């Protein structure tokens, strides 16, 4: 199973996603914003991040992560289509996007796809 970093400033969404992925056997580390997440990037197999967050947003987090780990699988989630377009514009080969709201089954599928890419 994988070491997954979830970055989300909505505590209830963060907890729901954490529990679902731990239930799949993954080890999950959580962060409430991009600044907190930066300390965990080196030890993760997959990053799942929201775009809109205080301080360091998801796009800034992803951009920095890809500079040091260009093959790191990343799932970017947002309820705003324009934000997902910003993520896609980064052109990363292992970047996946998920529109909010999503089902846990859909996210589990995205996690499997990201980890196998």
C-alpha positions in Angstrom: 0.0 0.0 0.0 1.0 3.6 -0.4 2.0 6.6 1.8 -0.5 9.2 0.8 -0.5 12.9 1.8 -3.9 14.6 1.8 -3.9 18.4 1.8 -7.3 20.0 2.5 -8.4 22.9 4.7 -11.9 21.6 5.2 -11.6 19.4 8.3 -14.6 17.2 7.6 -13.7 16.5 4.0 -10.1 15.8 5.1 -11.3 13.3 7.8 -13.7 11.6 5.4 -11.0 11.1 2.8 -8.4 10.0 5.3 -10.7 7.3 6.8 -11.6 6.0 3.3 -8.0 5.6 2.2 -6.9 4.2 5.5 -9.7 1.7 5.1 -8.1 0.7 1.8 -4.8 -0.1 3.7 -2.9 3.1 2.8 -0.9 5.1 5.3 -2.2 8.6 5.3 -0.6 11.9 6.5 -2.8 15.0 6.6 -2.1 18.7 6.3 -4.5 21.6 6.5 -2.6 23.8 4.0 0.2 23.7 1.5 2.8 25.2 4.0 2.2 22.3 6.4 2.3 19.8 3.6 5.7 20.8 2.3 7.4 19.0 5.3 5.9 15.7 4.2 6.5 15.6 0.5 9.7 13.6 0.5 8.1 10.6 2.3 5.0 10.3 0.2 4.0 8.1 -2.7 1.0 10.3 -3.7 -0.3 13.8 -3.0 -4.0 14.6 -3.0 -4.5 18.3 -2.7 -7.3 20.9 -2.8 -6.5 24.0 -4.9 -8.1 26.7 -2.7 -6.4 26.9 0.6 -5.0 29.7 2.8 -1.3 30.6 2.7 0.2 28.1 0.2 -2.5 27.0 -2.3 -2.6 23.6 -4.1 -1.1 24.9 -7.3 1.9 26.4 -5.5 2.3 23.2 -3.6 2.2 21.1 -6.7 4.6 23.4 -8.6 7.2 23.1 -5.8 6.7 19.4 -5.4 7.2 18.7 -9.1 10.5 20.7 -9.1 12.1 18.1 -6.7 10.0 15.1 -7.6 8.8 15.4 -11.2 7.4 11.8 -11.3 5.4 12.2 -8.0 1.7 11.2 -8.7 -0.6 14.1 -7.7 -4.4 14.3 -7.6 -5.7 17.9 -7.5 -9.3 18.4 -6.4 -11.5 21.5 -6.7 -15.2 22.5 -7.0 -14.2 25.2 -9.5 -13.5 24.1 -13.1 -11.1 27.1 -13.6 -8.9 25.8 -10.8 -8.6 22.4 -12.3 -7.7 24.0 -15.6 -4.8 25.8 -13.8 -3.6 22.4 -12.5 -3.8 20.8 -15.9 -1.8 23.7 -17.4 1.2 22.6 -15.3 1.6 19.8 -17.8 2.7 17.2 -15.3 2.5 13.6 -16.6 1.3 12.1 -13.4 -1.2 14.8 -12.5 -4.9 13.8 -12.2 -7.8 16.1 -11.4 -11.1 15.4 -9.5 -14.1 17.7 -9.4 -15.8 18.3 -6.1 -18.1 17.0 -5.0 -16.9 13.4 -5.7 -17.9 10.0 -4.4 -15.5 8.0 -2.3 -15.6 5.3 -4.9 -14.6 7.8 -7.6 -11.7 9.0 -5.4 -10.6 5.4 -4.7 -10.5 4.8 -8.5 -8.4 8.0 -9.0 -6.0 6.9 -6.3 -5.6 3.5 -8.0 -5.0 5.1 -11.4 -2.5 7.7 -10.0 -0.5 5.0 -8.2 -0.4 2.8 -11.2 0.7 5.5 -13.6 
